[in-house]
Amino acid sequence: MTTDKYTKTDPELIRKEHREIIDNGYAVCDRELDDWLLAYAAPVIQSGQRVFYAIALSGPADRLQKISRQEITGALKEKAAQISVEIEQRLRLRNVVEISNS
């Protein structure tokens, strides 16, 4: 178990963070892996509200902290939604092609 000052180890805090991730639609890793690393991620949601992919932005915390969290997460969530639509369209098109070739 990691015991550095940034890593959460308390089960209740982890459950709380998990609920926040679901509610907010993004996750943040703020120096939990390395003292200098900050990362944000947003899910690419597929049909049935299933998450198979995510997109992320990571980099030096001192640089990323100069940009507002809302700006970064808003852009990630927007792009994740666009990717989700693109994947769904391609899957539907592939299914149509497979059916017509049958």
N, C-alpha and C positions, 0 to 999 in steps of 0.2 A: 504494500500500500504506500502510495506517495504521500509524503508529509510536508511538501513545500508550501509556502504561504499562499499560493494561488489555486492549488488543486483542491476541489471539494471532495471530502471523504465522508461527511455526515449523510447517512441515508435520507433523512428528511429534507436536507438541503438539495440533494440530488433529485428527489421526487418533485420538489417545488420548482426546480429549474426545468425539469421535463415538462411540467404543466405549462410553464411560461413559454417554452419552445413551441408547444402545440398552439397555445393561444396567440402568440406573436407571429408564428409562421417562419421563424428563423432561429438559428442557434448561434451562440457566440462562444468562442474558446479564447479567453483573455489570459494569456501567459500561463495556461495550465500545462502545456507541453514543454515550452521553453520560456525562459524569462523575457525574451524579446519578441515572442510571436503572438500576434493577434489574428484571429480568423473568424469569419462570418460564413454561414451556410444557409441556403434555402432549399427546401425540397422541391423536386419536380414530381408533381402529383399526377398519377395516371387514373384511368377509370376505376371507379369503386373506391376512390380516395386512398389508393395505395401508393406508397412511396418506394420507388425502385432506384431513383437517382437523386443527386443533389448537386447544386453548383455552389462554389465557394470562392471566397477571396481571402487570401492570407498574405501577411507581410510583417515587416517590423512594426511593433506596437507604437513606437514613437512617431512613425510616419502616418499610420492609419488613424491614430487618435486625433490627427489634425482635421479629419473629415468627420462630419457628424454621423453617428450611428444610423439615424433615420435615412440619411442620403444613401449610405452604403446598402443597408438592408432593403430599402425601397427599391433600389436598382436591381438587387439580387432577386427579390421576390417577383418583380416585373419580368425579368428575363427568364426566371424559372417557369412562370406561367406561360410565356411565349413558347418555350421549349416543350412544355407539356402539350400545348395545342398542336405544335408541329409533329410531335411523336404520334399523337392520336390520329391526326390526318393521314400520316404515312401508314399507320397500321390499318386504318380503314381502307385506304387505297390498295394496300397489299392484299387485304382480304377480298376486295372486289376483283382484283386481277386473278387471284387464285381460284375464285369461284367461276369466273368467266373462262378460265383455262381448263376447268374440270369437264 
